[in-house]
Amino acid sequence: MEKPAPIKIDTADFLKNHDQLQPLPGCVMKMQDMIVRPDVSVETVSRLLMGEPVLTAHILKIVNSAYYGFKREIDDIKFAVAYLGIHEIYNMVLSLSVVKTLGVAEKEELEQFWSHSVLTALIARYLGKRFEPLLSPERIWLGAMLHDIGKLIYNKYFPEHYLFIKHHSEKYGILFSESEKQLDFPSSGKLGGILCERWRLPVIVKDACEGHNVEDLSHDDGGSRGDFRRIICAANLMALLSVNHLNNEVKQDLFDRLKNHYKMNDKEFLQLMGEVYDLKLDLANYRW
């Protein structure tokens, strides 16, 4: 495969005036209005979602995933809203709507995106509970689920470049972000950040898009905003460490960085990664 031509992007205008980028669905805007009203009810939100059967089906799929671990299947959206809360359901609606609106046609690519995103969210929730219990699990979930939307931008607007980067990273067993640097292509994290500004997505999503790579793990931003970024960054790297296509040098580097980040010895970190593999196995039977 021949390397595609360089990409030139004006960050001030990219996506802002792009005719193919549709606005987010109306149900997202309606829910944004609802959640700030003190009198909003479970019934009202459930009725809105019932008018979006495809969206509701995806929400129930997430609700029934290993992320929540319900002992019985949940098939009533009203029960899901009542049990999980309106804000958490809104986060699901937002994340699902963002991906759907970007219109990824390739089922395999979409499956890989969701599988990695949900695993990252599972790991992030676990890390947050263990290391940063004061951080909002709902915000962690939203940022983790959408941290990779820059790759969907690549897939949509620069498909040849996306495939070239992907093949390059798999061929040499390196991270997608490292392939972007080696090939001198724009960062998918930056593309995700531009999309966040275009759609005015929550700051946790923009931070997650722009700060989930290896070098971001050691950045000390200060305050809870930095804590959110590092949790999602660590979760993403652990999810990547659990896959097989990375070469041994890259895996060892990730192992050492994450181990040192959490101030663990080899045995302690291996135990932590054992929990990650368990989470990954829990997701094996789900199709997104």
C-alpha angles and dihedrals in degrees: 000000000000117000111256122238119276118278118237114198129179100208091201093059107023110116091354092092098020110131094205096059107094124203119256115274120276093245089066091055092046091052091048088058093045100052094058092054115094092212098053111130136205088241093057094049092044091051090052091051093047087065088061103057096171092049091046091052091054092047091053090048090057092043089054094046126102088266091082100022098209112182092223133036116268111217101160116085091200090059090048091052092046094047101041099033133242096271094054091047089050090054089054092048091050096048094045092046093050092055095042093050091053086062105218104191099187107090094201093053092048091048091052091047094052094042092053093041095051092045089050090050091050092050092044091053090050093048092046092052092047103038108017107028093164093063118099109257089206092059092044089053094050094048093046094048093053102033092107101047089113087073089057089054089053090048092049103043104020105029095157092052092046093054092045092052091046094049091045093052092047093046094054097031094239135131120278089239091054090051089053089056095045092049093043093235124144117276114261087216090060091048089052090051091053090052090050090055092046093052095032092236119180116285091243088065094049091048091049092050094049099037112043102095131099097268091051093063092077097042111116105206093166127229129041093305090065091045091056091050094050094047091053092042092052091046091052092049092048090050089052092046089058094061125090105226096076117098120241094255092055092045091051091049092051091045092053095044094050093042091052092044091059093037093238133145121234094269094049093048092047088055089052091050088050087062089050092053090050090054090049091052090051089060097047095096097047123099114200 
